[in-house]
Amino acid sequence: MEIDHVKALRFRPDRSDLFLEAGVGWKPGVVGATSFSTDLASPPGRAFRTGQAVNIADLAKADDYRASPTLLEHGIVSLLNVPITVDGGTWGVLEVDSTVACEFSGDTEEFLVAAAAIIGTTIRRSTADQAHADAVAAALLEAQNRTLLLVEMQHRVKNNFQAVLAMLMFA
């Protein structure tokens, strides 16, 4: 694809932004610390909001879009964004960026859509695995609590029997 930068952006509902979760080609300190707007003037925001690919050959000439400071700092000229969906909802955006003006072809767009689908499937699987692990941990904790309660109940029953026996012995 001859691209310089790639990033996976995760939607954060509490902040209503797209957080740069993972990426390559970015300066140190950008990945894991940068976020992008979700409004329609933001290329990833538009892909996120509409669920459609956003393909821009020359960002400086795209009047409908606003370049983020991060894109400007890295000299990004062309970009292609596709939504990442998980269980029918948009999880975030997969974006490829180039410092050289180029028009991403339909084949490139299809490839990126397929890559986003694989990422979405991986996220869904990871989420399901985490939910399963959480359920197993909760069941284990519940079993430990029940065991502790059973031991305590047995101890109290034993004490009560000893008290009854003591009363019978002195009666």
N, C-alpha and C positions, 0 to 999 in steps of 0.2 A: 504493500500500500504506500510505501515511501512517505511515512509520516514521522514527525519529530516528537510529538507528545500524545499521550493517551491518558485518560482519566476516567474513573468510575465515581460518580457523584451519588450520594445517598440522601434521600429526602428526610429532613428532620422536622416532623410535625410541630414540635414544641417551639421551633424557631422559624418555621416556614421558609427554610432555605435548602440548598443543595450543598452538602458537605463533601469536600474532596477526600473520599475514603481511601482510594488507592490510585496510583498513577506512575508513569515513567516519563522521563525527559524534563521534569520540573526541577527548579532550583531547590537546594536544601531548605527545609522548613515550610515548603508549600503544601506537600501532601500531609494530610492529617491536621492541618491548621487553617485551611482556606475554605470559604464557602461562596456560593453563587446565588444570585437572586432567582426567584421562581416566577418573576413577572414575564409578560409576553415579549418585552424588549430584550430580555436575556436569551441568547440562543439555547442554553440548556433548560432555562425556565419554560421556553415555548415548547420544546420537545416534551418536557415533563407535563405541562398543562394540557397539551393537545393530544399526546400519545402518538405523535407523528414525527418522522425524521426531519431534522433541520439541516440543510446542506447549503453552506455559504462559501462561494468561491473567493470573494474578496470582502472581508469584514468591514474595511474602511468605506466601501461603496454601498454597503447594505444599510439603507436609510431606516429600515424598520427595526434594526437591532442596535444594541449598545454593547460595546466591548468592555469587558470587566478590566479592572486594573491588572489583574494577574495575566490576562491574555495580552494586554499591551506591553507589560513588562517582559514577556517572553517573545515578543515579536510575532505573535500568531496572526496569520493572514487568512488562511482558509480553515474551515472546520466542518465537521459532520457529527451531529448528535442523534442518538436513537434512545428511546425509552427502554428501561429495564423493568419488565413486569414480573410480579410474583403473585400467584393465585388471583389473577384478574385485575390486580391493582398495580399502579406504577410505583415501584420501589425507588427508582432513581433514573440516572441517565449515564449512558456510555458515550464518551466523546473522543474523537480523534482530531488532532490539530496539526497544522503545517505552517512553518515559517515561510514557505514558498507558495505563491498563488497557484492553486490547482483546482480543478473541478472534479470532485469525487464522483465516479461513475455509478450507474445503477447497480452494477455488480459489487462495487465496494460497499454501497449502502446495504445490499442484501447480505453481504458477508458480515457487516457490523450488526445487522438485525439478528442474524444467527448467533453471533458471539454474545449479544445481549441476552438472547434466549437461554444460552448455556449458563451464563452468569446467573440469570433468574432462577433456573433449575437448581443450581448449586446453592444459592441463597435459601431457597425453599427447603432443600434437603438439610442444610445446616440448621435451619430454624426448627425443622421437625426433629432432628437429632437432639438439639438442645432441649426441646419440649419433652422428649422422651427421657432424657437424662434428668431433667427437673422432676418429672413424675416419679421416676425410680428413687431419686433422693428423698422426695416427700414420703413415698411409701416406706422407705427404710426408716426414716425419722419416726413415722407413725408406729411402725413395728417396735422400735426401741422404746417409745413412750408407753405402748401397751405392755411390753415386757416389764418395764419399771413399775407400772401400776399393778401388775399381777404379783410381782415380788412383794411390793408394799402390802397388798391385800392378804397374801399368804402370811406375812409377818404379823399382821393385826389379828387374823383368825387364830394363829398360834398363841398369841398373847391372851386372847379372849378365852381359849380353851384352858390355858394355864390358870387364869383367874377363876374359872368355873371349877376346875379340879381343886384348887386351893380352898374354895368355899366348901366343897363337899368333904374335904379332908378334915376341916375344922368344925363341921356341923355335927 
